[in-house]
Amino acid sequence: MPRSGNYSERKRNKMKEQLAKIKEEALAAFRAAEDAAALDELRVKYLGKKGELTGVLKMMGRLSPQERPVMGQLANDVRAALEKALEESSRKLEAAALELRLKAEAVDVTVPGESVSIGHQHPMNIALDELKDIFIGMGFTVMDGPEVELAELNFDRLNAEEGHPSRDWSDTFYFDTDSRVMLRSQTSPMQVRAMDTMPLPIRIVAPGRVYRKDEVDATHSPMFHQVEGLVIDRGVTMADLKGALNAVAEKLFGEGTQTRFRPHHFPFTEPSCEMDVQCYKCGGAGCPTCKGEGWIELLGAGMVHPRVLEMSGIDPEVYSGWAFGFGLERLALRRFKIDDLRLIFENDVRFLEQF
């Protein structure tokens, strides 16, 4: 029995020494830690599941039942002291890191700020918004539609039958060999969509992108924008068409704007016409911008063909209508006195900042 008592006492004393040593080393190490990562490594070393304090606690089973509570309390006191010291060191490191960050990110509020360049609308969008406002004020509704269109709506329902030059592969972008799905070559399919879905009477404008196989030059592009317009009602005449378009021209370009209407042919209107505005560059005298003619073509228009009305289930004996198609780029060129269509698409900031 004496030998057993001496053995237990030695174990107890050894554990006390180990706990005291762990406490002393850990407290010193916590205070000396230089950053949060180093402090976390020390936490694992001393307080982790495989840490030094846990290793000592595993020796508790070798003590007598009377000594275990005493040594357990001592071990808990050491753990509490280490955890408190760990928390204090963590707070100090966080405060030091925050101070360094504040110094590094300090802002001198007395330094003059840099001026911010404010964006603005593209000249073509300015012209489009002005055009929308004019037509909305005249009682029109603005519609939008798909750029990938069916040839049925782009051609067939607009009275452009097979064999029409505009349906040729050299003029139109098709998606399939059957020539049934395409990039729309005009916004005119919106006439069909409006007549198929809207109650009568109809007054709509439909702006959007269109695509044709045109070579790029001062007045042409393979991608450009149109604004389609359509009116269907009882008693609508060509006089209404001319009066409305002349009013729109004066709203856009100023009072007294000179226009002219020339006979033309479109398969979906009869009679058809083209509307020109007097050249802004030469005032009608003739110059390179208007190709010496003194006039610039603005749009095509006409009375909706009776057959187009019939294909949409509208009785041409009761209703009539007129339609038009603006070239939006040409409208912007005329509106802002720009002499080359390519400037619209080149995104040269020196040019765009003028508007």
C-alpha positions in Angstrom: 0.0 0.0 0.0 2.7 2.6 0.8 4.3 1.9 -2.6 0.9 2.5 -4.3 0.4 5.8 -2.4 3.9 7.0 -3.4 3.2 6.1 -7.1 -0.1 8.0 -7.1 1.5 11.0 -5.5 4.3 11.0 -8.0 1.8 11.0 -10.9 -0.1 13.8 -9.2 3.0 15.9 -8.8 4.1 15.2 -12.4 0.7 16.3 -13.7 0.9 19.5 -11.6 4.3 20.2 -13.1 3.1 19.6 -16.6 0.0 21.8 -16.2 2.1 24.6 -14.7 4.6 24.3 -17.6 1.9 24.2 -20.2 0.2 27.3 -18.7 3.5 29.2 -18.6 4.6 28.3 -22.1 1.1 28.9 -23.6 0.6 32.3 -22.0 4.0 33.5 -23.2 3.3 32.1 -26.7 -0.1 33.7 -26.9 1.4 37.1 -26.0 4.1 36.7 -28.6 1.9 35.7 -31.5 2.3 38.1 -34.4 -0.9 37.5 -36.3 -4.2 35.6 -36.2 -2.9 32.6 -38.1 0.0 32.1 -35.7 -2.4 32.5 -32.8 -4.7 29.8 -34.2 -1.8 27.4 -34.6 -1.0 27.9 -30.9 -4.6 27.3 -29.9 -4.6 24.0 -31.7 -1.2 23.1 -30.1 -2.3 23.7 -26.5 -6.1 23.4 -26.5 -6.9 21.3 -29.5 -8.2 17.7 -29.3 -4.7 16.4 -29.7 -3.1 19.4 -27.9 -0.8 19.3 -24.9 -3.5 20.0 -22.3 -5.6 17.2 -23.6 -2.6 14.9 -23.4 -2.2 15.6 -19.7 -5.9 15.2 -19.0 -5.7 11.6 -20.4 -3.4 10.7 -17.5 -6.3 11.4 -15.1 -7.2 7.7 -15.2 -4.0 6.8 -13.4 -5.0 8.8 -10.3 -7.0 7.6 -7.3 -10.7 8.4 -7.2 -10.0 10.9 -4.4 -7.3 12.8 -6.4 -9.2 13.0 -9.7 -11.6 15.8 -8.7 -8.7 17.9 -7.3 -6.6 17.5 -10.5 -9.6 17.9 -12.7 -10.3 21.3 -11.0 -6.7 22.3 -11.5 -6.8 21.3 -15.2 -10.0 23.3 -15.7 -8.5 26.3 -14.1 -5.5 26.1 -16.5 -7.9 25.7 -19.5 -9.9 28.7 -18.4 -6.7 30.8 -18.0 -5.5 29.8 -21.4 -8.8 30.5 -23.1 -9.0 33.9 -21.5 -5.4 34.7 -22.5 -6.2 33.5 -26.1 -9.3 35.7 -26.3 -7.3 38.8 -25.1 -4.5 38.2 -27.6 -7.0 37.7 -30.4 -8.7 41.1 -29.6 -5.3 42.8 -29.5 -4.3 41.3 -32.9 -7.7 42.3 -34.4 -7.3 45.8 -33.1 -3.7 46.1 -34.5 -4.8 44.7 -37.9 -7.7 47.2 -38.1 -5.4 50.1 -37.2 -2.9 49.0 -40.0 -5.8 48.7 -42.4 -7.2 52.1 -41.6 -3.7 53.7 -42.1 -3.3 51.9 -45.4 -6.7 52.8 -46.6 -6.7 56.4 -45.3 -8.4 58.9 -47.6 -7.2 62.4 -47.8 -10.5 64.3 -48.1 -8.7 67.5 -49.0 -7.5 66.1 -52.3 -9.6 67.4 -55.2 -11.8 64.7 -56.7 -11.7 63.5 -60.3 -14.5 64.7 -62.6 -16.9 62.0 -63.7 -17.9 61.8 -67.3 -21.6 61.6 -67.6 -23.0 59.5 -70.4 -25.8 60.6 -72.7 -28.1 59.2 -75.4 -26.9 58.1 -78.8 -28.1 60.6 -81.5 -30.2 57.8 -83.1 -31.9 57.1 -79.8 -32.6 60.8 -79.4 -34.3 60.8 -82.8 -36.2 57.7 -81.9 -37.5 59.1 -78.6 -38.6 62.3 -80.3 -40.4 60.2 -83.0 -42.1 58.1 -80.4 -43.3 61.2 -78.5 -44.8 62.7 -81.7 -46.7 59.5 -82.6 -47.9 58.8 -79.0 -49.2 62.4 -79.0 -51.1 61.5 -82.2 -52.8 58.5 -80.5 -50.4 55.7 -81.7 -49.3 52.7 -79.7 -45.6 51.6 -79.7 -45.1 47.9 -80.5 -42.1 45.6 -80.4 -41.5 42.4 -82.3 -39.0 39.6 -83.1 -35.9 40.2 -85.2 -35.9 36.5 -86.2 -39.0 36.3 -88.4 -41.0 33.9 -90.5 -40.8 34.5 -94.3 -44.6 34.1 -94.3 -45.0 37.3 -92.3 -42.0 39.1 -93.8 -43.1 38.4 -97.4 -46.2 36.2 -98.0 -48.6 38.1 -95.8 -47.3 41.3 -97.2 -48.2 40.4 -100.8 -44.6 39.7 -101.8 -44.9 36.3 -103.5 -42.2 33.7 -104.4 -40.0 35.2 -107.1 -40.0 38.7 -105.7 -36.4 40.2 -105.9 -36.4 41.0 -102.1 -36.7 37.2 -101.3 -33.5 36.3 -103.1 -30.6 34.8 -101.1 -28.4 37.7 -102.3 -30.6 40.2 -100.5 -31.9 38.4 -97.4 -30.3 36.6 -94.4 -31.9 33.1 -94.1 -31.4 30.6 -91.3 -32.5 27.5 -93.3 -32.3 26.1 -96.9 -36.1 26.3 -97.2 -36.0 30.1 -96.9 -38.7 30.0 -94.2 -36.8 31.5 -91.2 -34.9 34.7 -91.6 -33.6 37.9 -90.0 -36.4 40.3 -90.8 -35.5 42.6 -93.7 -38.1 45.2 -92.7 -40.3 46.1 -89.7 -43.4 45.6 -92.0 -44.2 42.1 -90.5 -45.4 44.2 -87.5 -48.3 45.3 -89.6 -49.4 41.7 -89.9 -48.9 41.0 -86.2 -50.9 44.1 -85.3 -53.8 43.2 -87.7 -53.8 39.6 -86.4 -53.9 40.5 -82.7 -55.3 44.0 -82.2 -58.9 45.1 -82.3 -59.9 47.7 -84.9 -59.2 50.6 -85.3 -55.4 50.2 -85.3 -52.8 52.9 -84.8 -49.3 51.6 -84.1 -45.6 52.4 -84.6 -43.0 49.6 -84.4 -39.3 50.5 -84.2 -36.6 47.9 -84.5 -33.5 46.5 -86.1 -33.6 45.0 -89.6 -31.1 43.2 -91.8 -30.2 43.2 -95.5 -27.2 42.2 -97.5 -26.1 45.8 -98.3 -22.5 46.9 -98.6 -21.4 49.5 -96.1 -21.2 53.0 -97.4 -22.2 56.5 -96.5 -25.9 55.7 -96.7 -26.2 51.9 -96.3 -25.5 49.2 -93.7 -26.3 45.4 -93.5 -27.9 46.2 -90.1 -30.0 49.3 -89.6 -33.2 50.4 -88.0 -36.7 51.1 -89.2 -39.8 52.5 -87.6 -43.0 51.0 -89.1 -46.3 52.7 -88.8 -49.8 51.5 -89.5 -53.3 53.0 -89.4 -56.4 50.9 -90.1 -59.9 52.6 -89.7 -63.0 53.4 -91.6 -62.7 56.2 -94.2 -58.9 56.5 -94.1 -57.4 58.2 -97.3 -54.1 59.1 -98.9 -54.8 62.7 -97.7 -54.6 61.5 -94.1 -51.3 59.8 -94.8 -49.7 62.9 -96.4 -51.1 65.2 -93.7 -49.8 63.1 -90.8 -46.3 62.6 -92.4 -46.0 66.3 -93.2 -46.9 67.1 -89.6 -44.3 64.6 -88.3 -41.6 66.1 -90.6 -42.3 69.6 -89.2 -42.2 68.4 -85.6 -38.8 66.7 -86.3 -37.1 69.2 -88.5 -38.8 72.5 -87.8 -41.7 74.5 -89.1 -41.6 75.0 -92.9 -39.7 71.8 -93.6 -40.0 71.1 -97.3 -41.2 67.6 -98.3 -42.2 65.9 -101.5 -44.0 62.7 -102.3 -43.0 60.6 -105.4 -45.0 57.6 -106.9 -43.4 54.3 -106.1 -44.3 50.6 -105.8 -44.4 48.4 -102.7 -46.2 45.0 -102.9 -48.1 45.7 -99.6 -49.4 49.2 -100.4 -51.5 50.5 -103.3 -51.0 53.3 -104.3 -47.5 53.7 -102.9 -45.1 56.6 -102.6 -41.8 57.7 -101.2 -41.4 60.8 -99.1 -38.3 63.0 -99.4 -37.1 66.0 -97.3 -35.1 68.8 -98.7 -31.3 68.4 -98.3 -30.1 70.1 -95.1 -26.6 70.5 -96.6 -27.4 72.5 -99.7 -31.0 73.6 -99.2 -32.1 71.9 -102.4 -29.3 73.2 -104.7 -27.6 69.8 -105.0 -24.5 68.5 -103.3 -22.6 65.2 -102.6 -24.7 64.4 -99.6 -27.9 64.4 -101.6 -26.1 63.1 -104.7 -26.9 66.3 -106.6 -30.7 65.9 -106.3 -31.4 68.5 -103.6 -33.6 65.9 -101.7 -33.0 63.0 -99.3 -35.3 60.0 -99.2 -36.8 59.6 -95.8 -39.4 56.9 -96.0 -41.7 54.7 -98.1 -45.5 54.7 -97.6 -48.8 54.1 -99.1 -52.4 52.8 -98.7 -52.5 49.3 -97.3 -53.2 46.8 -100.2 -56.7 45.4 -100.0 -55.3 41.9 -100.4 -53.1 42.4 -97.3 -56.2 43.4 -95.4 -58.1 40.3 -96.6 -55.3 38.0 -95.5 -55.7 39.3 -92.0 -59.5 38.9 -92.1 -60.3 42.6 -92.5 -62.9 43.6 -95.0 -61.4 46.1 -97.5 -64.9 47.3 -98.4 -65.4 48.5 -94.9 -61.9 49.4 -93.7 -58.9 51.1 -95.3 -55.5 52.0 -94.0 -52.1 53.5 -94.6 -48.6 52.4 -93.7 -45.1 53.8 -93.7 -41.5 52.8 -92.9 -39.0 55.3 -91.6 -35.3 54.6 -92.0 -34.2 55.7 -88.4 -30.6 56.3 -89.3 -31.5 58.5 -92.2 -33.9 60.3 -89.9 -31.0 60.9 -87.4 -28.7 62.0 -90.2 -31.3 64.6 -91.3 -32.1 65.6 -87.7 -28.5 66.2 -86.7 -27.1 67.2 -90.1 -24.7 64.1 -90.2 -23.4 63.4 -93.7 -22.2 59.8 -93.3 -24.2 56.8 -91.9 -21.0 55.0 -90.8 -20.5 57.6 -88.0 -23.6 56.3 -86.3 -22.1 52.8 -85.8 -18.4 53.5 -85.3 -18.7 54.5 -81.6 -16.1 57.3 -81.9 -16.5 59.2 -78.6 -15.2 62.4 -80.3 -18.2 62.2 -82.6 -20.8 61.1 -80.0 -19.8 63.7 -77.4 -21.2 66.4 -79.8 -24.8 65.4 -79.1 
